[in-house]
């Protein structure tokens, strides 16, 4: 009896420890993958930013913060930062407005609602390479159907250089930058639209009915009921899109390759060209770290506001 009780006690302790540590063991593969794919490359990039590391040099020389000083003194990098901020913020603002407008319309019952929802998802599921080729053709100087229409109707005397114009406004803003921003709005609004639709479906209809009885119109109901009810969805969606668009590479590189004269070059394209065209890995790493630090600002603000909300 004593041996049996001792064996049951040991089995009970083993089962208790197994139950206690099983969740941690199941998380180990995911943690290992994150460390391998995300944490290690990030730490390696930060480390490389303090060295003069180039493909054609056999040795690495520790240079401290000289790469960062070189980046901030380089007027091209400041131009790229301005391009990236405008591209990300303008894309996000226009994308949120367009997505919210379409989501409010698609949430209402009408024939063919499913078809139109699927139709608006086309920009989201279109491969970036295909979308870039189509938009390059649409906005080209010689083959653009827009220019062809405007010339035939006599509105224009000469075609507009949508992607080749070098005229700037405010020191950095150009027609090509505006064009790739509009292309980006076209490609990102479906994700925001889907998120907003999911949020709108959770708003109780009774709130709108009560607001109507109190004399509130559609606009007032939208700002006083809809927006507060789906604010968590808006916050998460906007934060994700802001980080994604700040790191955007496809549109700038595939449509204009950062040209003309770097007027549409974004930070991700600058990092790519410095690393894989100029093979200056140390300098590219410093620009990448600067890019990461700027992208962390909205994430930090959101996390801080979320923590205050829990308090």
C-alpha positions in Angstrom: 0.0 0.0 0.0 2.8 2.4 0.9 4.6 1.8 -2.4 1.3 2.2 -4.3 0.6 5.5 -2.6 4.2 6.7 -3.2 3.9 5.8 -6.9 0.6 7.6 -7.2 2.1 10.7 -5.4 5.0 10.7 -7.9 2.7 10.4 -10.8 0.6 13.2 -9.5 3.6 15.5 -9.2 4.8 14.6 -12.7 1.3 15.2 -14.1 1.1 18.5 -12.3 4.5 19.7 -13.6 3.7 18.5 -17.1 0.4 20.4 -17.1 2.1 23.4 -15.7 4.9 23.5 -18.2 3.2 22.1 -21.3 2.0 25.6 -22.5 5.6 26.9 -22.2 7.0 23.9 -24.1 4.4 24.4 -26.9 5.5 28.0 -27.2 9.2 27.1 -27.7 9.0 26.6 -31.5 7.3 29.9 -32.0 9.8 31.7 -29.7 12.7 30.1 -31.5 11.3 31.1 -34.9 10.8 34.7 -33.7 14.4 34.8 -32.3 15.8 33.4 -35.5 13.7 35.4 -38.0 13.2 38.7 -36.2 15.3 39.3 -33.1 18.6 38.1 -34.4 18.5 40.0 -37.8 17.5 43.1 -35.9 20.4 42.9 -33.4 22.8 42.0 -36.3 21.6 45.1 -38.2 22.2 47.3 -35.2 25.6 45.9 -34.7 26.6 46.3 -38.4 25.5 49.9 -38.3 28.6 50.7 -36.2 31.0 49.2 -38.7 32.4 50.1 -42.1 31.3 46.9 -43.7 31.4 46.7 -47.5 31.5 43.8 -50.0 34.8 44.7 -51.5 36.5 45.2 -48.2 37.8 42.0 -46.5 38.0 43.6 -43.0 35.4 45.3 -41.0 36.4 48.6 -39.3 34.6 49.9 -36.2 33.5 53.4 -36.9 31.1 54.2 -34.1 28.2 56.5 -35.1 30.0 57.8 -38.2 27.5 56.0 -40.4 24.6 57.8 -38.6 26.4 61.1 -38.9 26.9 60.5 -42.6 23.3 59.6 -43.1 22.0 62.7 -41.4 24.4 65.0 -43.2 23.4 63.4 -46.6 20.7 65.7 -48.1 19.5 62.7 -50.1 18.6 60.8 -47.0 16.6 63.8 -45.6 14.8 64.0 -48.9 14.0 60.2 -48.6 12.7 60.7 -45.1 10.4 63.5 -46.2 9.2 61.4 -49.1 8.5 58.4 -46.8 6.6 60.5 -44.2 4.5 62.1 -46.9 3.9 58.8 -48.6 2.9 57.0 -45.4 0.8 59.7 -43.8 -1.0 60.8 -47.0 -1.6 57.1 -48.0 -3.0 56.4 -44.5 -5.2 59.5 -44.4 -6.7 59.0 -47.9 -7.0 55.2 -47.4 -8.8 55.5 -44.1 -11.3 58.1 -45.5 -12.0 56.0 -48.7 -12.2 52.7 -46.7 -14.6 54.2 -44.2 -16.8 55.7 -46.9 -17.1 52.4 -48.8 -17.5 50.4 -45.6 -20.5 52.5 -44.5 -22.1 52.0 -47.9 -21.4 48.3 -48.1 -22.8 47.6 -44.6 -26.3 48.5 -45.8 -28.5 45.7 -47.2 -29.0 45.9 -51.0 -28.9 43.4 -53.9 -25.4 42.3 -55.0 -23.7 43.4 -51.8 -21.5 40.3 -51.8 -20.4 40.9 -55.4 -19.4 44.5 -54.6 -17.5 43.5 -51.5 -15.6 41.0 -53.5 -15.0 43.6 -56.3 -13.4 46.1 -53.9 -11.0 43.4 -52.7 -9.4 43.1 -56.2 -6.6 45.8 -55.4 -5.7 43.9 -52.3 -5.3 40.5 -53.9 -3.6 41.8 -57.1 0.1 40.9 -57.1 2.3 44.0 -56.6 4.3 43.3 -59.8 1.2 43.1 -61.9 -0.4 46.2 -60.3 2.9 48.1 -60.8 3.1 47.2 -64.5 -0.5 48.2 -65.1 -0.1 51.5 -63.3 3.1 52.3 -65.2 1.3 51.9 -68.4 -1.7 53.9 -67.3 0.5 56.8 -66.1 3.2 56.6 -68.8 3.9 59.8 -70.8 3.4 58.3 -74.3 1.0 55.4 -73.8 -1.2 56.7 -71.0 -5.0 56.4 -71.8 -5.5 59.4 -69.5 -3.1 61.5 -71.6 -4.6 60.2 -74.8 -8.1 61.2 -73.7 -7.1 64.6 -72.5 -5.2 65.3 -75.8 -8.0 64.1 -78.0 -10.6 66.2 -76.2 -8.3 69.3 -76.5 -8.0 69.8 -72.7 -4.2 69.4 -73.0 -1.7 70.5 -75.6 1.0 68.1 -74.4 1.0 64.9 -72.3 1.5 65.1 -68.6 4.7 63.4 -67.2 3.0 61.6 -64.3 6.1 59.5 -63.4 8.9 61.5 -65.0 8.3 65.1 -63.9 11.1 66.6 -61.9 9.2 69.8 -60.8 9.0 70.0 -57.0 6.7 71.8 -54.6 7.6 72.6 -50.9 11.1 71.4 -51.6 10.3 67.7 -51.9 6.7 67.1 -53.2 6.4 66.1 -56.8 3.9 64.8 -59.3 5.5 61.3 -59.4 5.4 61.1 -55.5 1.7 62.1 -55.5 1.0 59.4 -58.2 2.7 56.6 -56.3 0.9 57.7 -53.2 -2.5 57.5 -55.0 -1.5 54.0 -56.3 -0.7 53.0 -52.8 -4.1 54.2 -51.6 -5.7 52.1 -54.2 -3.8 49.0 -53.0 -4.3 49.5 -49.2 -7.9 50.6 -48.8 -9.4 47.1 -49.1 -7.7 45.9 -45.9 -9.0 48.9 -44.0 -12.4 48.5 -45.6 -12.6 44.9 -44.4 -11.6 45.8 -40.9 -14.1 48.7 -40.7 -16.9 46.5 -42.0 -16.1 44.0 -39.3 -16.3 46.7 -36.7 -19.5 48.3 -38.1 -21.2 44.9 -37.8 -20.8 45.0 -34.1 -22.5 48.4 -33.5 -26.0 47.8 -32.0 -28.7 49.1 -34.2 -30.6 50.2 -31.1 -28.2 53.0 -30.7 -29.0 54.5 -34.1 -32.7 54.1 -33.5 -32.4 55.9 -30.1 -30.3 58.7 -31.8 -32.9 59.1 -34.5 -35.6 59.4 -31.9 -33.6 62.1 -30.2 -33.3 64.0 -33.5 -29.7 63.2 -34.4 -29.0 63.1 -38.1 -26.7 60.7 -40.0 -23.6 62.8 -39.7 -24.0 63.3 -36.0 -24.8 59.6 -35.4 -21.7 58.7 -37.4 -19.4 60.9 -35.2 -21.2 60.3 -31.9 -22.0 56.5 -32.2 -20.2 54.8 -35.1 -16.7 56.2 -34.5 -16.6 55.7 -30.7 -18.0 52.2 -31.0 -15.4 51.1 -33.6 -12.5 53.2 -32.2 -10.5 50.1 -31.1 -10.7 48.6 -34.6 -9.7 52.0 -36.2 -6.8 52.3 -33.8 -5.3 48.9 -34.5 -5.9 49.1 -38.3 -4.4 52.6 -38.5 -1.3 51.6 -36.5 -0.7 48.5 -38.6 -1.1 50.3 -41.8 1.1 53.2 -40.7 4.0 50.8 -39.9 3.4 48.8 -43.1 3.4 51.9 -45.3 6.4 53.4 -43.6 8.2 50.2 -44.5 6.7 50.1 -48.0 9.0 49.0 -50.8 7.0 47.6 -53.7 5.2 50.6 -55.0 8.2 53.0 -55.1 10.7 50.4 -56.5 8.5 48.6 -59.0 6.8 51.7 -60.4 9.6 54.3 -60.5 12.6 52.6 -58.9 12.9 55.7 -56.7 13.2 58.1 -59.6 13.3 60.5 -61.2 16.2 62.0 -59.3 15.2 60.2 -56.1 11.9 62.2 -55.9 9.9 59.0 -55.2 12.6 57.1 -53.3 11.5 55.7 -49.9 13.6 54.6 -47.0 13.1 50.9 -47.8 14.3 51.5 -51.3 17.3 53.5 -50.0 18.3 50.6 -47.7 17.9 48.1 -50.6 20.0 50.2 -53.0 22.8 50.9 -50.5 23.0 47.2 -49.4 22.4 45.4 -52.7 23.5 47.9 -55.3 26.3 49.8 -53.6 27.1 46.9 -51.3 27.7 49.3 -48.4 26.2 47.2 -45.6 27.3 49.3 -42.7 25.7 52.5 -44.1 22.6 50.6 -45.2 22.2 49.2 -41.7 22.4 52.7 -40.1 19.6 53.9 -42.4 17.6 50.8 -41.6 18.0 51.5 -37.8 16.9 55.1 -38.3 13.9 53.8 -40.2 13.1 51.4 -37.4 13.3 54.1 -34.8 10.9 56.3 -36.6 8.4 53.5 -37.2 8.5 52.7 -33.4 7.2 56.1 -32.5 3.5 55.4 -33.4 3.7 51.9 -31.9 5.0 53.3 -28.6 2.2 56.0 -28.6 -0.4 53.3 -29.2 0.9 50.9 -26.5 1.2 53.8 -24.0 -2.4 54.9 -24.7 -3.6 51.3 -24.4 -1.9 50.8 -21.1 -3.5 54.0 -19.8 -6.9 52.8 -21.0 -6.6 49.6 -19.0 -5.8 51.7 -15.9 
